[in-house]
């Protein structure tokens, strides 16, 4: 089962390093200035 974005429930593409929080591309770009803080799933 694919991971889901914790904000909008779309399929997640990114997650916070060492965390279970995951985000779709749109929500990641809205909430983080630098996507370098995130890992690609």
C-alpha positions as a printed NumPy array, in Angstrom:
array([[ 0.   ,  0.   ,  0.   ],
       [ 1.516,  3.383, -0.973],
       [ 2.171,  6.008,  1.661],
       [-0.276,  8.917,  1.813],
       [ 0.302, 12.613,  2.373],
       [-0.538, 13.591,  5.961],
       [-2.171, 16.826,  4.733],
       [-4.271, 15.962,  1.678],
       [-4.172, 12.132,  1.518],
       [-2.682, 12.072, -2.026],
       [ 0.06 ,  9.572, -2.782],
       [ 3.215, 10.71 , -0.979],
       [ 6.492, 11.405, -2.766],
       [ 8.533, 12.778,  0.153],
       [ 9.   , 12.049,  3.84 ],
       [10.847, 13.716,  6.689],
       [14.134, 11.956,  7.396],
       [13.82 ,  9.538, 10.346],
       [10.066, 10.185, 10.634],
       [ 6.839,  8.616,  9.43 ],
       [ 5.42 , 11.954,  8.207],
       [ 5.008, 11.918,  4.428],
       [ 3.943, 14.523,  1.88 ],
       [ 2.897, 14.771, -1.754],
       [ 4.994, 17.068, -3.959],
       [ 2.54 , 19.984, -3.767],
       [ 2.199, 19.938,  0.03 ],
       [ 5.966, 19.502,  0.475],
       [ 6.653, 22.562, -1.681],
       [ 4.036, 24.6  ,  0.218],
       [ 5.315, 23.663,  3.673],
       [ 9.1  , 23.491,  3.243],
       [11.406, 26.175,  1.863],
       [14.056, 23.576,  1.033],
       [13.061, 20.08 , -0.112],
       [16.59 , 19.01 ,  0.869],
       [15.214, 18.374,  4.361],
       [13.044, 15.615,  2.899],
       [13.788, 12.197,  1.438],
       [12.195, 10.93 , -1.746],
       [10.082,  7.821, -1.208]])
